[in-house]
Structure formats: structure tokens, C-alpha cells
Amino acid sequence: MLATVEPLNPIAIDFGPITIYWYGLIIGLGGVLAYLLANHEAKKRGLPKDLFLDLLIFAVPAAIIGARLYYVIFRWEHYAHNPLKAFAIWEGGLAIHGALIASVLVAYIFAKKRGLSFWKIADIAAPSILLGQAIGRWGNFMNQEVYGNEVSRSFLENMMLPEFIINQMYIEEGGVYAYYAPTFLYESLWNILGVIILILLRRVNLRRGEMFITYAIWYSVGRFVIEGLRTDYLLIFGVLKTAQVVSIITIVGGIILIIYRRKKGLANERYLDEEEPPKGNKKGAAGNSKKKSSGKKKKKK
């Protein structure tokens, strides 16, 4: 069966030897907007100027390498015969879990080197990361990736989707064309809703670290459900869906981590706290603040 609709051109710019794909441009746009949001909040929270720009210099390359390495490892059968194809990231194939693992490790080391709280940086970045993920899914859309089971055109029309999305969901598999569920869109919308919720949670003034952990749990819940609808996925031992296994571990681990940090007194500071007491000297810091306040009272008298 021949295709009756033309898919969108995945190439944005083709100028001689230079070829730029929409996949890379969209992911790059997501990264820029995520940075702007995080940088704006960082200034309000009193972090050093250009902190997130410095962090991105290390985190972005690590995220790309981690995302690609994760994907290639769990799809090695597709690259074993031609290992050089593993470097063709413009063709798609970046696993967000790999990017997150690599970037979190880099951010932790970065924070330690700068003498800053990793959790404070992570909390500020949480909505931004989710925003970048929401936008990045449209890169998959341009590559006709991250889709679900076969559906009818009327199913997509009843979702009130614009024509360009419906047409892009007309995908060839094994020489046969059919319409597929836009699971990329489901995840993008779930992530956007998560961004809104996380920004609202800033007013609740959660304890330090819990914004980021909430992000991890929120994303993992959505990913677990949506992964069950997808037809293109990575497998562990050829049986279990990798993303679902990682999502379950993240959800359970996140809940345990919140409880553990609270019980151990590791989450006493709040998101909106501007100053952190010196490590190992909380009592002294509290005593100093009392002396300052008592001094002010004497002046008033």
C-alpha cells in the first residue's frame, strides 16, 4: 500500500554539505527555553550569575552522550552490524533516561566543586527540565518516532488534532502504511501539565530537594503509562520495557527518599529559603540569629 499523504520533511536546512534536522533544532530550542526559565528563577533565589550557563557547558554534552549510549546499549542489535551508525544522533535515538542519569551526575559533581547545594540547584531546574522534555518530544514527532498502536484516521480526527499531526501519524512499517496513536503528544502534554504544577508548588515552599524528586515521580508516572501504549521501545533481557522498569524504580525510590530525608533531618531547609546555615553548625547559626533579633529589640526600646 502506497502512502497517500506526505510526511513532514525531517530536514530543516540543507545547504550544500550542511544539513540541519528539525530533530536537533527542536531539542535545542527546548534546551534554550529550559535554560532561560531556570536562569530567571536562579537569580530570584540568589544563586551566582551565569551558574546555569556554566553548568550547561558540562551537562549538555554529558546528556547527549548518556542519552545516546543508553539507547545504543538497549538496541545494540540494530548497530552491531554497523557501529558507526551509533554516532548518527541526527537520525533520532536519544533516550531521556540516559540523558537524565548523565546530567544529574554532572550536576552533582558541579555543585560540589562550587560549594553549592545540589538539591537547591536541582529544585530550581526541575520545571525547566520537564519543559525541555515536553518540547523535545516534538523532535520525535518530526522523525515519526514515539508512537502507539495502530488506529484509524477517524480516531485521530475525533481527538480534534490539526491536519499536520494526523498526516505525520501516517507511518510506514514493514512496507505497510497506517495511522498510529500520537503517544509523543500524550507525553508532551503530560510534561507541560507537570511544569505548571511544579511552578505552583514553589509557592507551597516544599522542603529542599522535594521539588526535584516530585518532578522525577511525576514524569515517571506518566512515562510508565504512556510507555505501555508505545510500539517502539527498549527492552531489558528482551522481555521488560526498560522505561517502565526505570519508572517504577524512580517512583518507589523517590517516595522512599522523601521519607528518609525527612526522618534523618536532611530536608530541613525550604525551597524559598534564601540562606543556608553553615554545614555542621546549625545550632550556632540559630543562636546568632537570636542574638541579632534581641539586639534589634533593645534599639527599639
N, C-alpha and C positions, 0 to 999 in steps of 0.2 A: 504493500500500500504506500503510495507516494504522499508526501506532505502537501497539504492544501494551504497551509499558512507558513510564512517565512519567519523563522526566529529572529530576534534582535541580533545585530552584529556584535559579537563579543569584543571586537577591536574598536577602540575609541579613536586612536590616531595611528595612521600608517603612513609614515613619511620616510620613504627610502628605506634605509637599514633600521630605522627606529619604528618599533611597533609598541604601542601602549594599549593595554587591555582595560576594559571597563572594570574588570575584577580588581585590579590593582588600584585604579583611581578611586573606586568606591570605598575600598578598605582604607586607603589613605585619607579620604575625606572623613571617614568615621574616626580615624585617629586624631585628625586635626581638631574636630569638634569636641572630641573627648578631652583633649589637652586644654582647650580654651575653657571648658566647664570646670575642670579640675584646677586650673591655674587661678581662675576667678575665686573659687572657694578657698584655695590655699592662702591667698592674700588676706581674705577676711579672717582666717584662722591664725594669722601671724607667722606663717612659715616663710623661710628665706625666699627672696626674689629669684625667679627662674629655677626654683627647685625642681619642678616637674619637667622643665625643659632639659635640665641636666640628667634627670632620671631616664627620660625617654631616649637619650643618646645611647644608653646601655640596654634599656628594656626592649626597645623596638627590634633591634637585631636578634636579641635573645628570644623574643616572642616568635619571630618568623622562623628561626631555626628550630625552636621547640615544636611549633605547630607542624612544620613540615616533617620533622623527624618522627614525631608521634604518628602522623598519618602514614608515612612510608613503612614504619615498623609493622603496623597492623594491616598493611596492604602490600606486603613485600612480594607476594606472588605476581603483582602487576608490574613490578620493577626489576625483578630478579634477572629477566632476560635482557634488560636494557637499563642498567643502574644510572646512566646519565640522565634518564628521564626524571629521576628523583629531584633534580635541580630545577625542573620546569614548573616553578610555582605559579607562573602566569596562566597555566592551564587549569588552575584550581588544585584543591587538595591540601588545605591548611586546617588542621584540627584545633579547635578553640581550646580544648583541654590541654593540649601540649603547649599552646601559647601562654595559657594562664599559669601552668606549673613553672615554666621557664621565667616568666616575667615576675612572678611572686618571689622566686628565689633571688633574682637580681635586685628587686626592690628591698628585700630583707637585708642583703649584704650592703646595699647602697645606704640604707637608713643607719645601719651600724657604723659604717665608715664616717657618716656625717654627724654621728652622735644624736640622732633624732629617733623619735618613737616610730617604729614600723607600723604599729596599729593606727597611729594618728594619720600617717600618710595613706594607709590602706583605706581608712574610713572616708577620707576626703575623695579618694579616687573611685570608690565603689560605684556611684551613679555614672561616672564618666566611662568606666569600663563597660557597663551594661549598655550605655548609649552607643559606644563604638561597636559592640556586638550586634545591636539592632540594625545599625546602618550597614555593617559588613555583610549581613545576610543577603542584601540586595546585590552584592557581588556574586554570590552563589546563584541568584536569580538570573543574572546576565549569562552565566555559564551553564544554565539549565541543570543546576545541582540542587541537592537538598529538597527532594520532592517525595510525595507519599504514594499511596496506592493509586491504581488506575481509576479514573472517574469519568463521568460523561460531561460533555460540554455544558449541558443544562445545569448540572451540579454547580459548575463554576459560575454560570450566569446568575443562578439563584443566590449566590453569595454577593451579588452586586459588584463584582470585580470589574475594573476597567478592561477594555478590549486588549490592551497591550500585555496585561498579565495573563489573560486567558490564552492568548496566542502563544505566549512563551511557555506555557504549561503543556503545549502540544509537542511531545518529546519522542524521539526515535530510540527504541530499544530492540536490539536484535533484528534490525531491518523493518520493524513494525512501528508505526506512529500511533500514539494515543494521548489522551489528556490525563494528567496526573494532579493529585491534590497539592496545593501550594504550601507545603509544610514550612518552607523558608519564611513565608508570610506569617504563619502562626507564631513562629519563634520570634520574629521581628516585633510583632505586636505585643507579645508577652514581655519582651525585654523593655519596650517603651513604657508599658504599664509599670514595670519594675522601677524604671528610672523615676517616674512620678512619685511612686510610693517611697522610695529611698530619700528623695528630696524632702518630702513631707515629714519623714521620720527624723530629719535633722532637728526639727522643732521639738520633737519628743525628748531629745537630748539623751539618746541611748548611751550606755557605758562604752568606754573606749574599746574599739575592736569589733563591736557588735554590729556596726553598720556594714562592715566588710563581710562578716560572717552571714548576716542576713542576706546580703547580695548573693553569696555563694549558695545559700539554701534556696532562695527564690529562683535563681537561674536553673539550679539542678532539678527542682520540682518540674518546671516547665520542660526542661530538656528530656527528662525521663519520660514524660507523657508523649511529647512530640516525637521522640526517637522511636517509640512504638508504632508510629504511623508511617515512618520513612521506609523506603525501599533501598536507599543507598546508605550503607552504614558500615562501621568497622566491627570486627568480631574478635573476641578473646577465645582462643582454642577452637575457633570455627563454630562456636555454639552461642555464647553470650554476647549481647550487644555491648560493646566497650563503653559507650557513652552512658548507658543505663547503669552499668556496674559502677562506674566512676560517680555518677549522680547519687546513687544510693549511699555510697561511702561518704560523699560530701555532705549529704543531708544529715545522716546519723552522726558523722564526725563533727559537723557544725553545732548541732544541738548539745552534744557532749562537751564540746569546747566552751560553749557559753556557760554551761552549768559549772564546769571545772574552774574556769577563770573567776567566776563569782565566788565560789566557795573558798578558793585559795587567796582571795583578795587581790587578784591580778587585774581586775577591771573596776578599780575604784574611781578613776578619772572619768569624766563625761565627754561626749563629743564636743560640746560647746566650751569646755574649759580652755582658757587661753594659756594658762601657765601650768607647768608640770612640777610637782615637788621634786627636789633632788632625790635620786635613787638611794634607797637605804637610809634616808633621813627624813621620813615623813613626819615624825613626831617633832623634830626640830623645826621643820617648816611651819607646822601648825602653831608651835609655840611662838615663833617670830611674828606670825600674822596676828596673834592675840595681843602681843606687846604693842604692835603698831596701832591696833584699833584702840587699845587702852590709852595710848599716847594722844590720840586724836580727841578722845573724850575729855581729857584733862584740859586741852587747849580750849575746848568749848566752854568749860566751867570758868 
